[in-house]
């Protein structure tokens, strides 16, 4: 028996990186998964790859910055799979700029691809999650905890996501719906590009990680999110889980 046998999940940004690792872990744990991403070719390739693992997987091409299209993600998942148990809001885009150089456009990018999709999808998914007594896993960041330079817009969006997640945990807990936050450090395409562009900065960051390695998108981050989505975490809500090898000591 898999940890997520019989459960249905939405994973945003699931065509690549951390979100793909989560979708892969979910499939291996027995879940049916709707992958959502704006890049159709990459999304179709990921869909085929996960179907090759024996998973019940579908792909939906949606630009998450298009707010009007977001409720269709939930209706598509319910129509395709019959219900919804798990919502994972993992997608995020941002520009790294010093605070004084952060434009309105840069701030809007972070909120339009991270905060607003998270909020709108949570709202749309709520009645279905109440019915299934399901859960939400949202994504924060150690960059926000530590106030990393050049991360103003990204950190702002991530902390806004954490704030509404905690509110939802309090409001939805009596209805049997759990809401948690994960802050990962993983070998995503963005981190790989950063390693190539600024190897000294990358090495310095790894040196701050207690376990002295970067996380694997599936085996480390995906495994942790699978746990939070499973019945084994039925008594955990409103929490921020740092899945970063000890890079950030949040509490």
PyMOL commands that set and color helices and strands:
alter all, ss='L'
color gray80, all
select helices_A, chain A and resi 17-28+40-51+67-81+99-101+104-132+142-146+152-173+189-197+199-207+217-229+231-233
alter helices_A, ss='H'
color red, helices_A
select strands_A, chain A and resi 8-12+32-37+57-61+86-89+135-139+178-184+240-243
alter strands_A, ss='S'
color yellow, strands_A
deselect
rebuild
show_as cartoon
